[in-house]
Amino acid sequence: MTNETSSSIVRPRDVASQCGFCLSTLWGRLNPHSSQFDPAFPRPFRLSSNQSRGAVGWLRADVEGYIKKCAQRSYGGG
C-alpha cells in the first residue's frame, strides 16, 4: 500500500460500502447509545470548519485496518 492510498480520505457512503453495511449501520457503529455501537470502529474527522454539520471522512488505512481486525476475529486469528 502506498502512502497516497493509505492517507486518502474515504467518505461515509464509501466506508459503509467497504464494510458491507448501509449508512444507518455506519452511524450506529459510532453512536454509543445504539445497539450497533462498536467502540473499535474508527472515528471520522471533520473536513470542514462547520463543527455541527460539516462533512466528515476517514483515512482509508483506518477503515482497512478495522476490516482486517474483524476478519481476524472471525477466523480466530486475534
N, C-alpha and C positions, 0 to 999 in steps of 0.2 A: 504494500500500500504506500503510495507516495504522500508526501506532506500535503500537497494540494488536495488530494482526495480525502485524507483524514481530517483536514481542517475545514472542509467545505460545510456550508450551512444547509441543514435539511429542515424544511417547513412542515407544519403539523400533518397535512394530508399525506405527505411522503413518508413521514415517520410511522403513521398508522398503517400505511400500505406495507412498508418494510416489515413491521411487526406482525402483520396479518390480522389486524382488527380495525374496527370503524373509529371515526373521530370521537364519538362519545366514550368509547372504551379508553382511548388515549387520555382524555381529560379525567376519566375515572381513575386511571393509574396514578395521576398526580394529586388527586383530592383525598386528603386524609379522612374525610367523612364518608367516602364511597366504599362500598363493599369490594370494588375492583382495585382499591389502592394498593400500590406496590412501592414501598419505600426505596427499593433498589432501582426503580425506573429513573433514568437520567432526567434532571431538571432542565427545562428550557431557559434560554436567556433572552432578554429584550433586544430587539433590533431597532427600536425607535425610542425617542425620548419620552413618549407618552407612557407614563407608568401605570395608568389604569386600564388602557385598552390597546396598547400598541402591539405591533407584530412581534412574534417570538420565533425562535428557531433552536435547533440542537446541532451540535457538532456531529458529523457523520460517524466519526470514530466512537463517540459515546454511545450512539444508538447501536452500532455494530457490536460493540463490547457487551452491551446488555443482552442482545440476541444470543451471542456466544455463551454467556453465562447461563442463560435459560436453557440452551441446548445441552450444556454440560450437566446441569442439574437433572434434566430429563433422562439423559443417558447414563447417569450415575458417575459422572466424571468430576464432580466437585460440589 
